[in-house]
Amino acid sequence: MIDSFLTTLDRADAEVLGNAPDRLFVRLDGFQLAGSSVLSDLSRIEGVARVEPGLRLGGTVMPGPGEKVKEFEVMIDFIDLNSSVWRPSIVHGRRPGNDSGGATAPNGRAAGVSGDPSGDAEPELLVSHKAADDLSVGPGDRIRIRHPNRDGVGYRWVESDVRVAGIHPNPYRFVVFMDLDQAMLVNAEGIYNFVQVQPEAGTDATTIQRALFHQPGVASVQPIASVTRNIRQRIYEFLDVLDVIKGVVLLLAVLIAFNSSSIAVDERAREHATMFAFGVPTRTVVGMAIAESACVGLAATATGVSVGLVLLHWIVSVLLPDTMPDLFVAVGVHHQTYLTAGLVGVVGVALAPLLTLRKLRHMPVPETLRVVE
């Protein structure tokens, strides 16, 4: 399970970092107009190569009638989806705006956006693979989103049918992207509340982070990779505890194997004594016991790993969608895990007969072979 979570984080890192892993996410202390001085002030900081504004709002996906999934909250990022700095990958479909498409989705529902103030261009969005699976939608289908719509200096909640242009590979279900030009959906054209900053090559990102934080209108500055880095750090702290547990499991496996080997030596005492009487050396007897234990350990490890993989797939596909509905966990087992299982289940068990070497060396052969009638 830990391997699967780490694999999921690796995929999230690869998607979020892209070809600009050193960029910074600057959250502003409020909404700013495109012509304000905040953006120009940030771009004039030494070491800043490029700044790109964006608008982040919350919303709720409203499943249609008959769909099993419940409504869930999403984070809508209005960004430049044709940016040369970073843009989300597409695994299915296309980027919004690349093709105007028709006015009717494949499911037959008519086009139209409730709450769209202009009605000129149909807003489109990118959803995660997890969201698409839960909603049973694909490129060209429409989903209903409840989102804020600017009304003067305030806002009101409206529901809009928005077409799915494509699917991105981010494992978090709540991540939704729309092009910055389509902020008309929320009646917020030319308004932004965060900025992505790309440092110049060879520039210390920490120095730029400090310079950005002291700018007026900036609420927080953090590296784009900080979220997954913090999650990964917490998992590694948990792994420190699991290392102790793995050590205990290894010790228990060796003790159980030693106990089994000791019992086997007692039960097969006359067989071993017969071999000693015919001149078979002790190392050969111990080698045979090691080979037998290795075969048993190999069969047990293969069975355990196979059952574990079946259980892992069941947990990921059946349990996690209910307990962690906002995260798509990819099944993945690292080579180190198989190696650990092999060391515990095969090598540890195979070496257990070495602990019976003293008993075999001091075995009284005549007394062991004597039969009392």
URPE-V54994 format. One record per backbone hydrogen bond with DSSP energy under -0.5 kcal/mol. NH is the residue of the N-H (numbers start at 0). CO is the residue of the C=O. Records with the same first field share a line. If there is no record, write none. Layout:
# URPE-V54994
NH: CO + CO
This chain:
# URPE-V54994
4: 0
5: 1
6: 2
7: 3
8: 4
9: 5
10: 6
11: 7
12: 8
13: 9
14: 10
15: 11
16: 12
17: 12 + 13
19: 16
22: 19
23: 196
24: 221
25: 23 + 194
26: 24 + 219
27: 25 + 192
28: 216
31: 191
33: 189
35: 32
39: 35
40: 36
41: 37
42: 38
43: 39
44: 41
47: 44
48: 46 + 197
49: 197
51: 195
53: 193
54: 77
56: 54 + 75
58: 73
59: 145
60: 71
61: 143
62: 60
66: 63
71: 60
73: 58
74: 173
75: 56 + 73
76: 74 + 175
77: 54 + 75
78: 76 + 177
80: 78
82: 79
90: 166
91: 166
93: 164
97: 94
104: 108
107: 104
110: 102
113: 111
115: 112
116: 114 + 183
122: 120
124: 162
125: 176
126: 165
128: 167
131: 127
132: 128
133: 129
134: 130
135: 131
136: 131
139: 163
140: 137
142: 161
143: 61
144: 142 + 159
145: 59
146: 144 + 157
147: 57
148: 155
149: 185
150: 153
153: 150
155: 148
157: 146
159: 144
161: 142 + 159
162: 122
163: 140
164: 124 + 162
165: 124
166: 91
167: 126
172: 170 + 325
174: 171
175: 74 + 173
176: 125
177: 76
179: 78
181: 178
182: 179
184: 181
185: 182
186: 183
187: 182
190: 187
191: 31
192: 53
193: 53
194: 25
195: 51
196: 23 + 194
197: 49
198: 196
199: 46
202: 199
204: 202
207: 203
208: 204
209: 205
210: 206
211: 207
212: 208
213: 209
214: 211
217: 214
218: 26 + 216
219: 26
221: 24
223: 22
225: 222
228: 224
229: 225
230: 226
231: 227
232: 228
233: 229
234: 230
235: 231
236: 232
237: 233
238: 234
239: 235
240: 236 + 237
241: 237
242: 238
243: 239
244: 240
245: 241
246: 242
247: 243
248: 244
249: 245
250: 246
251: 247
252: 248
253: 249
254: 250
255: 251
256: 252
257: 253
258: 254
259: 255
260: 256
261: 257
262: 258
263: 259
264: 260
265: 261
266: 262
267: 263
268: 265
271: 267
272: 268
273: 269
274: 270
275: 271
276: 272
277: 273
278: 275
279: 274
283: 280
284: 280
285: 281
286: 282
287: 283
288: 284
289: 285
290: 286
291: 287
292: 288
293: 289
294: 290
295: 291
296: 292
297: 293
298: 294
299: 295
300: 296
301: 297
302: 298
303: 299
304: 300
305: 301
306: 302
307: 303
308: 304
309: 305
310: 306
311: 307
312: 308
313: 309
314: 310
315: 311
316: 312
317: 313
318: 313 + 314
319: 314
321: 318
322: 318
323: 319
326: 323
327: 170
328: 326
329: 327
336: 333
337: 333
338: 334
339: 335
340: 336
341: 337
342: 338
343: 339
344: 340
345: 341
346: 341
347: 342
349: 345
350: 346
351: 347 + 348
352: 349
353: 350
354: 351
355: 352
356: 353
359: 355
360: 356
361: 357
362: 359
364: 362
367: 363
368: 364
369: 365
371: 369
372: 370
